[in-house]
Amino acid sequence: MSRKINIQGEVCGRLSAVWEAWIDAKGNARWMCICECGQIRFLTTGQFRSKNRASCGCLRVETSRQRTTEMNLARAGQPRSAKGKLASQEACKKMHQVRHLKAGHILENVDPKALTGDCNICGRVPIKVMKHRANNALRDQYLCWVGTLNRKDRQEHWAEARVSYPNQALEMWEKQQGNCALCGTPMERAGNTTLGATLDHCHKTGILRGFLHQGCNKGIGHFLDDPASLQKAATYLKQFIAKTPH
C-alpha cells in the first residue's frame, strides 16, 4: 500500500493542484489541475511533479512557435540552402502529379436527358449521376463511367480501367439497350440515373467488358473471373435441377 501524498494547493510550472477528483483502477489519486491558460487536466501525483510536465501543453506550443519565428527571422534575406531547394522541387513534383490525376476524365457537353457527355480521355461516354451536396442542397454530379473505376490504392494486380478506342463505353451501352450483358435482363432506372449497374472490366488488363448488374459483376468476381470455375458451378446446379420434382 503506497503512502498517499497530498499535493492540494501545490504549484508546478503553470499547473496548480486544486483537489483530489477520484482514485483510478491502479489505486492512484487523480488530481484536478488547472493551468494558467484555463485548461483542466486530471493528473496523478507522479505526473504532476514530473520534470517534463510544466503545463497542460500550452508551454510546448508557445516554445515551438517562438523557435520557428526566431528561425524564420534569422533566415530572412538569406539565399536558400541546397536542401531547401530540393525539398521545394519535390513538393512541386507531388503537386504536379496530383493535378495531373485530377485532370483525368473531365466531362464537357453533358446532356442530362440523354445521360451522355464528352470525356477528355474516353471520348463520348454514358455518364454516371451522383448526388452532391452544395450550399445545403442536393445537386446532380455527372461522372464518366470509366473514370469511376480507377482504383486509388494502385495495387499491382489491379489494372486501371481504360477504353481501347474513343467512344467505346458509349457504344457498349447503346448496344446493350439498357440490359445486362451477362443475364440479359433490364437494369432498373430511377429518376435520371441507373440503379444497380456497373461497368465490368478485366482486373489484369483493364479492358472493358460490358455493363452488368452489380450482383452479376460480384458473382463472376467471387469466382475470380475463371470460366472453368463457373462451368463447374453450372454443372453442380444442373444436377440438382434435374432431380427437382415438377
MITOR-677781 format. One record per residue (C-alpha): residue number from 1; residue in one letter; chain; z, y, x. Coordinates in nm, 3 decimals. Example, Ala and Ser with C-alpha at 12.3 -4.5 7.8 and 13.67 -1.06 7.14 Angstrom:
REM MITOR-677781
<i = 1	aa = A	ch = A	zz = 0.780	yy = -0.450	xx = 1.230>;
<i = 2	aa = S	ch = A	zz = 0.714	yy = -0.106	xx = 1.367>;
//
This chain:
REM MITOR-677781
<i = 1	aa = M	ch = A	zz = 0.000	yy = 0.000	xx = 0.000>;
<i = 2	aa = S	ch = A	zz = -0.118	yy = 0.318	xx = 0.167>;
<i = 3	aa = R	ch = A	zz = 0.108	yy = 0.625	xx = 0.159>;
<i = 4	aa = K	ch = A	zz = -0.004	yy = 0.884	xx = -0.094>;
<i = 5	aa = I	ch = A	zz = -0.081	yy = 1.222	xx = 0.063>;
<i = 6	aa = N	ch = A	zz = -0.053	yy = 1.537	xx = -0.145>;
<i = 7	aa = I	ch = A	zz = -0.322	yy = 1.790	xx = -0.049>;
<i = 8	aa = Q	ch = A	zz = -0.288	yy = 2.014	xx = -0.352>;
<i = 9	aa = G	ch = A	zz = -0.336	yy = 2.377	xx = -0.250>;
<i = 10	aa = E	ch = A	zz = -0.484	yy = 2.292	xx = 0.091>;
<i = 11	aa = V	ch = A	zz = -0.799	yy = 2.469	xx = 0.209>;
<i = 12	aa = C	ch = A	zz = -1.062	yy = 2.308	xx = 0.432>;
<i = 13	aa = G	ch = A	zz = -1.353	yy = 2.533	xx = 0.520>;
<i = 14	aa = R	ch = A	zz = -1.483	yy = 2.664	xx = 0.189>;
<i = 15	aa = L	ch = A	zz = -1.318	yy = 2.390	xx = -0.018>;
<i = 16	aa = S	ch = A	zz = -0.982	yy = 2.421	xx = -0.196>;
<i = 17	aa = A	ch = A	zz = -0.797	yy = 2.118	xx = -0.338>;
<i = 18	aa = V	ch = A	zz = -0.683	yy = 2.201	xx = -0.692>;
<i = 19	aa = W	ch = A	zz = -0.533	yy = 1.887	xx = -0.847>;
<i = 20	aa = E	ch = A	zz = -0.546	yy = 1.508	xx = -0.848>;
<i = 21	aa = A	ch = A	zz = -0.810	yy = 1.400	xx = -1.101>;
<i = 22	aa = W	ch = A	zz = -0.786	yy = 1.019	xx = -1.100>;
<i = 23	aa = I	ch = A	zz = -0.732	yy = 0.705	xx = -0.892>;
<i = 24	aa = D	ch = A	zz = -1.056	yy = 0.517	xx = -0.817>;
<i = 25	aa = A	ch = A	zz = -1.109	yy = 0.139	xx = -0.809>;
<i = 26	aa = K	ch = A	zz = -1.008	yy = 0.121	xx = -0.441>;
<i = 27	aa = G	ch = A	zz = -0.676	yy = 0.295	xx = -0.508>;
<i = 28	aa = N	ch = A	zz = -0.780	yy = 0.625	xx = -0.351>;
<i = 29	aa = A	ch = A	zz = -0.685	yy = 0.950	xx = -0.517>;
<i = 30	aa = R	ch = A	zz = -0.978	yy = 1.168	xx = -0.620>;
<i = 31	aa = W	ch = A	zz = -0.901	yy = 1.539	xx = -0.589>;
<i = 32	aa = M	ch = A	zz = -1.087	yy = 1.810	xx = -0.776>;
<i = 33	aa = C	ch = A	zz = -1.202	yy = 2.057	xx = -0.510>;
<i = 34	aa = I	ch = A	zz = -1.360	yy = 2.395	xx = -0.572>;
<i = 35	aa = C	ch = A	zz = -1.600	yy = 2.554	xx = -0.324>;
<i = 36	aa = E	ch = A	zz = -1.623	yy = 2.928	xx = -0.265>;
<i = 37	aa = C	ch = A	zz = -1.968	yy = 2.923	xx = -0.427>;
<i = 38	aa = G	ch = A	zz = -1.815	yy = 2.786	xx = -0.751>;
<i = 39	aa = Q	ch = A	zz = -1.933	yy = 2.424	xx = -0.725>;
<i = 40	aa = I	ch = A	zz = -1.685	yy = 2.145	xx = -0.800>;
<i = 41	aa = R	ch = A	zz = -1.658	yy = 1.823	xx = -0.602>;
<i = 42	aa = F	ch = A	zz = -1.427	yy = 1.523	xx = -0.650>;
<i = 43	aa = L	ch = A	zz = -1.325	yy = 1.400	xx = -0.304>;
<i = 44	aa = T	ch = A	zz = -1.078	yy = 1.160	xx = -0.152>;
<i = 45	aa = T	ch = A	zz = -0.823	yy = 1.284	xx = 0.099>;
<i = 46	aa = G	ch = A	zz = -1.030	yy = 1.150	xx = 0.388>;
<i = 47	aa = Q	ch = A	zz = -1.346	yy = 1.316	xx = 0.262>;
<i = 48	aa = F	ch = A	zz = -1.166	yy = 1.647	xx = 0.209>;
<i = 49	aa = R	ch = A	zz = -1.022	yy = 1.653	xx = 0.562>;
<i = 50	aa = S	ch = A	zz = -1.340	yy = 1.527	xx = 0.729>;
<i = 51	aa = K	ch = A	zz = -1.474	yy = 1.746	xx = 1.011>;
<i = 52	aa = N	ch = A	zz = -1.827	yy = 1.706	xx = 0.873>;
<i = 53	aa = R	ch = A	zz = -1.738	yy = 1.848	xx = 0.530>;
<i = 54	aa = A	ch = A	zz = -1.666	yy = 2.220	xx = 0.517>;
<i = 55	aa = S	ch = A	zz = -1.827	yy = 2.299	xx = 0.182>;
<i = 56	aa = C	ch = A	zz = -1.997	yy = 2.143	xx = -0.119>;
<i = 57	aa = G	ch = A	zz = -2.325	yy = 2.156	xx = 0.074>;
<i = 58	aa = C	ch = A	zz = -2.398	yy = 2.528	xx = 0.042>;
<i = 59	aa = L	ch = A	zz = -2.296	yy = 2.596	xx = 0.403>;
<i = 60	aa = R	ch = A	zz = -2.553	yy = 2.347	xx = 0.533>;
<i = 61	aa = V	ch = A	zz = -2.826	yy = 2.509	xx = 0.324>;
<i = 62	aa = E	ch = A	zz = -2.735	yy = 2.858	xx = 0.441>;
<i = 63	aa = T	ch = A	zz = -2.726	yy = 2.747	xx = 0.806>;
<i = 64	aa = S	ch = A	zz = -3.067	yy = 2.580	xx = 0.775>;
<i = 65	aa = R	ch = A	zz = -3.219	yy = 2.890	xx = 0.617>;
<i = 66	aa = Q	ch = A	zz = -3.072	yy = 3.113	xx = 0.885>;
<i = 67	aa = R	ch = A	zz = -3.209	yy = 2.894	xx = 1.165>;
<i = 68	aa = T	ch = A	zz = -3.554	yy = 2.889	xx = 1.002>;
<i = 69	aa = T	ch = A	zz = -3.552	yy = 3.269	xx = 0.967>;
<i = 70	aa = E	ch = A	zz = -3.450	yy = 3.319	xx = 1.328>;
<i = 71	aa = M	ch = A	zz = -3.716	yy = 3.074	xx = 1.447>;
<i = 72	aa = N	ch = A	zz = -3.989	yy = 3.247	xx = 1.244>;
<i = 73	aa = L	ch = A	zz = -3.884	yy = 3.590	xx = 1.374>;
<i = 74	aa = A	ch = A	zz = -3.893	yy = 3.460	xx = 1.731>;
<i = 75	aa = R	ch = A	zz = -4.244	yy = 3.322	xx = 1.679>;
<i = 76	aa = A	ch = A	zz = -4.379	yy = 3.638	xx = 1.517>;
<i = 77	aa = G	ch = A	zz = -4.674	yy = 3.780	xx = 1.709>;
<i = 78	aa = Q	ch = A	zz = -4.696	yy = 3.484	xx = 1.948>;
<i = 79	aa = P	ch = A	zz = -5.000	yy = 3.253	xx = 1.973>;
<i = 80	aa = R	ch = A	zz = -4.965	yy = 2.919	xx = 1.801>;
<i = 81	aa = S	ch = A	zz = -4.890	yy = 2.612	xx = 2.008>;
<i = 82	aa = A	ch = A	zz = -5.137	yy = 2.326	xx = 2.051>;
<i = 83	aa = K	ch = A	zz = -4.909	yy = 2.106	xx = 1.839>;
<i = 84	aa = G	ch = A	zz = -4.908	yy = 2.364	xx = 1.559>;
<i = 85	aa = K	ch = A	zz = -5.288	yy = 2.395	xx = 1.564>;
<i = 86	aa = L	ch = A	zz = -5.326	yy = 2.017	xx = 1.547>;
<i = 87	aa = A	ch = A	zz = -5.085	yy = 1.998	xx = 1.251>;
<i = 88	aa = S	ch = A	zz = -5.284	yy = 2.265	xx = 1.065>;
<i = 89	aa = Q	ch = A	zz = -5.611	yy = 2.082	xx = 1.130>;
<i = 90	aa = E	ch = A	zz = -5.465	yy = 1.756	xx = 0.996>;
<i = 91	aa = A	ch = A	zz = -5.334	yy = 1.936	xx = 0.689>;
<i = 92	aa = C	ch = A	zz = -5.679	yy = 2.085	xx = 0.624>;
<i = 93	aa = K	ch = A	zz = -5.841	yy = 1.741	xx = 0.656>;
<i = 94	aa = K	ch = A	zz = -5.599	yy = 1.595	xx = 0.400>;
<i = 95	aa = M	ch = A	zz = -5.663	yy = 1.883	xx = 0.160>;
<i = 96	aa = H	ch = A	zz = -6.038	yy = 1.837	xx = 0.201>;
<i = 97	aa = Q	ch = A	zz = -6.004	yy = 1.465	xx = 0.118>;
<i = 98	aa = V	ch = A	zz = -5.801	yy = 1.545	xx = -0.194>;
<i = 99	aa = R	ch = A	zz = -6.058	yy = 1.797	xx = -0.312>;
<i = 100	aa = H	ch = A	zz = -6.340	yy = 1.553	xx = -0.241>;
<i = 101	aa = L	ch = A	zz = -6.172	yy = 1.283	xx = -0.453>;
<i = 102	aa = K	ch = A	zz = -6.103	yy = 1.526	xx = -0.736>;
<i = 103	aa = A	ch = A	zz = -6.465	yy = 1.641	xx = -0.732>;
<i = 104	aa = G	ch = A	zz = -6.585	yy = 1.295	xx = -0.837>;
<i = 105	aa = H	ch = A	zz = -6.702	yy = 1.212	xx = -1.191>;
<i = 106	aa = I	ch = A	zz = -6.716	yy = 1.571	xx = -1.319>;
<i = 107	aa = L	ch = A	zz = -6.873	yy = 1.597	xx = -1.664>;
<i = 108	aa = E	ch = A	zz = -7.122	yy = 1.858	xx = -1.783>;
<i = 109	aa = N	ch = A	zz = -7.328	yy = 1.900	xx = -2.103>;
<i = 110	aa = V	ch = A	zz = -7.077	yy = 1.699	xx = -2.306>;
<i = 111	aa = D	ch = A	zz = -7.189	yy = 1.607	xx = -2.658>;
<i = 112	aa = P	ch = A	zz = -6.871	yy = 1.538	xx = -2.863>;
<i = 113	aa = K	ch = A	zz = -7.068	yy = 1.393	xx = -3.155>;
<i = 114	aa = A	ch = A	zz = -7.282	yy = 1.151	xx = -2.953>;
<i = 115	aa = L	ch = A	zz = -6.991	yy = 1.090	xx = -2.710>;
<i = 116	aa = T	ch = A	zz = -7.214	yy = 1.134	xx = -2.404>;
<i = 117	aa = G	ch = A	zz = -7.211	yy = 1.362	xx = -2.101>;
<i = 118	aa = D	ch = A	zz = -7.367	yy = 1.417	xx = -1.758>;
<i = 119	aa = C	ch = A	zz = -7.154	yy = 1.283	xx = -1.471>;
<i = 120	aa = N	ch = A	zz = -7.219	yy = 1.422	xx = -1.122>;
<i = 121	aa = I	ch = A	zz = -7.208	yy = 1.063	xx = -0.985>;
<i = 122	aa = C	ch = A	zz = -7.313	yy = 0.824	xx = -1.264>;
<i = 123	aa = G	ch = A	zz = -7.577	yy = 1.032	xx = -1.445>;
<i = 124	aa = R	ch = A	zz = -7.576	yy = 1.028	xx = -1.826>;
<i = 125	aa = V	ch = A	zz = -7.273	yy = 0.826	xx = -1.937>;
<i = 126	aa = P	ch = A	zz = -7.075	yy = 0.745	xx = -2.251>;
<i = 127	aa = I	ch = A	zz = -6.756	yy = 0.946	xx = -2.243>;
<i = 128	aa = K	ch = A	zz = -6.403	yy = 0.828	xx = -2.296>;
<i = 129	aa = V	ch = A	zz = -6.189	yy = 1.053	xx = -2.516>;
<i = 130	aa = M	ch = A	zz = -5.824	yy = 1.102	xx = -2.426>;
<i = 131	aa = K	ch = A	zz = -5.563	yy = 1.326	xx = -2.583>;
<i = 132	aa = H	ch = A	zz = -5.445	yy = 1.609	xx = -2.358>;
<i = 133	aa = R	ch = A	zz = -5.151	yy = 1.838	xx = -2.438>;
<i = 134	aa = A	ch = A	zz = -5.210	yy = 2.204	xx = -2.355>;
<i = 135	aa = N	ch = A	zz = -5.013	yy = 2.503	xx = -2.485>;
<i = 136	aa = N	ch = A	zz = -4.807	yy = 2.275	xx = -2.713>;
<i = 137	aa = A	ch = A	zz = -5.124	yy = 2.148	xx = -2.882>;
<i = 138	aa = L	ch = A	zz = -5.318	yy = 1.821	xx = -2.852>;
<i = 139	aa = R	ch = A	zz = -5.676	yy = 1.860	xx = -2.737>;
<i = 140	aa = D	ch = A	zz = -5.955	yy = 1.615	xx = -2.660>;
<i = 141	aa = Q	ch = A	zz = -6.015	yy = 1.545	xx = -2.292>;
<i = 142	aa = Y	ch = A	zz = -6.350	yy = 1.386	xx = -2.206>;
<i = 143	aa = L	ch = A	zz = -6.374	yy = 1.147	xx = -1.911>;
<i = 144	aa = C	ch = A	zz = -6.651	yy = 0.944	xx = -1.751>;
<i = 145	aa = W	ch = A	zz = -6.602	yy = 0.574	xx = -1.836>;
<i = 146	aa = V	ch = A	zz = -6.681	yy = 0.468	xx = -1.479>;
<i = 147	aa = G	ch = A	zz = -6.452	yy = 0.731	xx = -1.330>;
<i = 148	aa = T	ch = A	zz = -6.155	yy = 0.597	xx = -1.524>;
<i = 149	aa = L	ch = A	zz = -6.193	yy = 0.261	xx = -1.346>;
<i = 150	aa = N	ch = A	zz = -6.133	yy = 0.396	xx = -0.996>;
<i = 151	aa = R	ch = A	zz = -5.814	yy = 0.241	xx = -0.860>;
<i = 152	aa = K	ch = A	zz = -5.560	yy = 0.465	xx = -0.687>;
<i = 153	aa = D	ch = A	zz = -5.398	yy = 0.201	xx = -0.467>;
<i = 154	aa = R	ch = A	zz = -5.729	yy = 0.118	xx = -0.288>;
<i = 155	aa = Q	ch = A	zz = -5.637	yy = -0.244	xx = -0.218>;
<i = 156	aa = E	ch = A	zz = -5.882	yy = -0.434	xx = -0.002>;
<i = 157	aa = H	ch = A	zz = -5.960	yy = -0.697	xx = -0.267>;
<i = 158	aa = W	ch = A	zz = -6.017	yy = -0.438	xx = -0.542>;
<i = 159	aa = A	ch = A	zz = -6.360	yy = -0.273	xx = -0.520>;
<i = 160	aa = E	ch = A	zz = -6.413	yy = 0.067	xx = -0.677>;
<i = 161	aa = A	ch = A	zz = -6.633	yy = 0.054	xx = -0.988>;
<i = 162	aa = R	ch = A	zz = -6.973	yy = 0.218	xx = -0.945>;
<i = 163	aa = V	ch = A	zz = -7.315	yy = 0.227	xx = -1.109>;
<i = 164	aa = S	ch = A	zz = -7.614	yy = 0.052	xx = -0.949>;
<i = 165	aa = Y	ch = A	zz = -7.851	yy = 0.325	xx = -1.068>;
<i = 166	aa = P	ch = A	zz = -7.822	yy = 0.650	xx = -1.269>;
<i = 167	aa = N	ch = A	zz = -7.759	yy = 0.620	xx = -1.643>;
<i = 168	aa = Q	ch = A	zz = -7.667	yy = 0.251	xx = -1.609>;
<i = 169	aa = A	ch = A	zz = -7.344	yy = 0.282	xx = -1.808>;
<i = 170	aa = L	ch = A	zz = -7.517	yy = 0.461	xx = -2.097>;
<i = 171	aa = E	ch = A	zz = -7.797	yy = 0.202	xx = -2.108>;
<i = 172	aa = M	ch = A	zz = -7.541	yy = -0.078	xx = -2.128>;
<i = 173	aa = W	ch = A	zz = -7.353	yy = 0.098	xx = -2.408>;
<i = 174	aa = E	ch = A	zz = -7.668	yy = 0.163	xx = -2.614>;
<i = 175	aa = K	ch = A	zz = -7.798	yy = -0.190	xx = -2.560>;
<i = 176	aa = Q	ch = A	zz = -7.474	yy = -0.340	xx = -2.691>;
<i = 177	aa = Q	ch = A	zz = -7.484	yy = -0.113	xx = -3.000>;
<i = 178	aa = G	ch = A	zz = -7.107	yy = -0.087	xx = -3.016>;
<i = 179	aa = N	ch = A	zz = -7.049	yy = -0.463	xx = -2.988>;
<i = 180	aa = C	ch = A	zz = -6.850	yy = -0.653	xx = -2.726>;
<i = 181	aa = A	ch = A	zz = -7.078	yy = -0.803	xx = -2.459>;
<i = 182	aa = L	ch = A	zz = -6.862	yy = -1.118	xx = -2.450>;
<i = 183	aa = C	ch = A	zz = -6.775	yy = -1.210	xx = -2.809>;
<i = 184	aa = G	ch = A	zz = -7.044	yy = -1.002	xx = -2.981>;
<i = 185	aa = T	ch = A	zz = -6.812	yy = -0.860	xx = -3.248>;
<i = 186	aa = P	ch = A	zz = -6.796	yy = -0.481	xx = -3.314>;
<i = 187	aa = M	ch = A	zz = -6.545	yy = -0.266	xx = -3.134>;
<i = 188	aa = E	ch = A	zz = -6.311	yy = -0.074	xx = -3.362>;
<i = 189	aa = R	ch = A	zz = -6.361	yy = 0.300	xx = -3.394>;
<i = 190	aa = A	ch = A	zz = -6.105	yy = 0.558	xx = -3.498>;
<i = 191	aa = G	ch = A	zz = -6.187	yy = 0.928	xx = -3.522>;
<i = 192	aa = N	ch = A	zz = -6.407	yy = 1.033	xx = -3.235>;
<i = 193	aa = T	ch = A	zz = -6.312	yy = 0.759	xx = -2.988>;
<i = 194	aa = T	ch = A	zz = -6.344	yy = 0.385	xx = -2.943>;
<i = 195	aa = L	ch = A	zz = -6.028	yy = 0.178	xx = -2.952>;
<i = 196	aa = G	ch = A	zz = -5.986	yy = -0.149	xx = -2.770>;
<i = 197	aa = A	ch = A	zz = -6.296	yy = -0.104	xx = -2.550>;
<i = 198	aa = T	ch = A	zz = -6.305	yy = -0.121	xx = -2.172>;
<i = 199	aa = L	ch = A	zz = -6.580	yy = -0.124	xx = -1.910>;
<i = 200	aa = D	ch = A	zz = -6.577	yy = -0.455	xx = -1.723>;
<i = 201	aa = H	ch = A	zz = -6.673	yy = -0.465	xx = -1.354>;
<i = 202	aa = C	ch = A	zz = -6.657	yy = -0.709	xx = -1.064>;
<i = 203	aa = H	ch = A	zz = -6.344	yy = -0.652	xx = -0.859>;
<i = 204	aa = K	ch = A	zz = -6.512	yy = -0.777	xx = -0.541>;
<i = 205	aa = T	ch = A	zz = -6.835	yy = -0.575	xx = -0.552>;
<i = 206	aa = G	ch = A	zz = -6.757	yy = -0.301	xx = -0.805>;
<i = 207	aa = I	ch = A	zz = -7.078	yy = -0.376	xx = -1.001>;
<i = 208	aa = L	ch = A	zz = -7.059	yy = -0.300	xx = -1.375>;
<i = 209	aa = R	ch = A	zz = -7.096	yy = -0.597	xx = -1.612>;
<i = 210	aa = G	ch = A	zz = -7.060	yy = -0.457	xx = -1.963>;
<i = 211	aa = F	ch = A	zz = -6.834	yy = -0.308	xx = -2.229>;
<i = 212	aa = L	ch = A	zz = -6.577	yy = -0.557	xx = -2.360>;
<i = 213	aa = H	ch = A	zz = -6.278	yy = -0.566	xx = -2.587>;
<i = 214	aa = Q	ch = A	zz = -5.961	yy = -0.516	xx = -2.388>;
<i = 215	aa = G	ch = A	zz = -5.848	yy = -0.864	xx = -2.496>;
<i = 216	aa = C	ch = A	zz = -6.175	yy = -1.024	xx = -2.382>;
<i = 217	aa = N	ch = A	zz = -6.156	yy = -0.841	xx = -2.050>;
<i = 218	aa = K	ch = A	zz = -5.797	yy = -0.953	xx = -1.992>;
<i = 219	aa = G	ch = A	zz = -5.890	yy = -1.307	xx = -2.092>;
<i = 220	aa = I	ch = A	zz = -6.151	yy = -1.354	xx = -1.819>;
<i = 221	aa = G	ch = A	zz = -5.920	yy = -1.170	xx = -1.581>;
<i = 222	aa = H	ch = A	zz = -5.647	yy = -1.430	xx = -1.635>;
<i = 223	aa = F	ch = A	zz = -5.899	yy = -1.695	xx = -1.528>;
<i = 224	aa = L	ch = A	zz = -5.976	yy = -1.490	xx = -1.213>;
<i = 225	aa = D	ch = A	zz = -6.341	yy = -1.441	xx = -1.323>;
<i = 226	aa = D	ch = A	zz = -6.407	yy = -1.808	xx = -1.237>;
<i = 227	aa = P	ch = A	zz = -6.678	yy = -1.968	xx = -1.461>;
<i = 228	aa = A	ch = A	zz = -6.560	yy = -2.320	xx = -1.370>;
<i = 229	aa = S	ch = A	zz = -6.209	yy = -2.247	xx = -1.495>;
<i = 230	aa = L	ch = A	zz = -6.348	yy = -2.101	xx = -1.817>;
<i = 231	aa = Q	ch = A	zz = -6.563	yy = -2.412	xx = -1.874>;
<i = 232	aa = K	ch = A	zz = -6.257	yy = -2.633	xx = -1.827>;
<i = 233	aa = A	ch = A	zz = -6.072	yy = -2.423	xx = -2.084>;
<i = 234	aa = A	ch = A	zz = -6.362	yy = -2.457	xx = -2.329>;
<i = 235	aa = T	ch = A	zz = -6.370	yy = -2.837	xx = -2.280>;
<i = 236	aa = Y	ch = A	zz = -5.996	yy = -2.852	xx = -2.333>;
<i = 237	aa = L	ch = A	zz = -6.020	yy = -2.665	xx = -2.663>;
<i = 238	aa = K	ch = A	zz = -6.321	yy = -2.866	xx = -2.789>;
<i = 239	aa = Q	ch = A	zz = -6.140	yy = -3.198	xx = -2.765>;
<i = 240	aa = F	ch = A	zz = -5.866	yy = -3.069	xx = -2.994>;
<i = 241	aa = I	ch = A	zz = -6.109	yy = -2.902	xx = -3.235>;
<i = 242	aa = A	ch = A	zz = -6.287	yy = -3.240	xx = -3.281>;
<i = 243	aa = K	ch = A	zz = -5.956	yy = -3.406	xx = -3.376>;
<i = 244	aa = T	ch = A	zz = -5.857	yy = -3.136	xx = -3.622>;
<i = 245	aa = P	ch = A	zz = -5.896	yy = -3.263	xx = -3.985>;
<i = 246	aa = H	ch = A	zz = -6.113	yy = -3.052	xx = -4.211>;
//
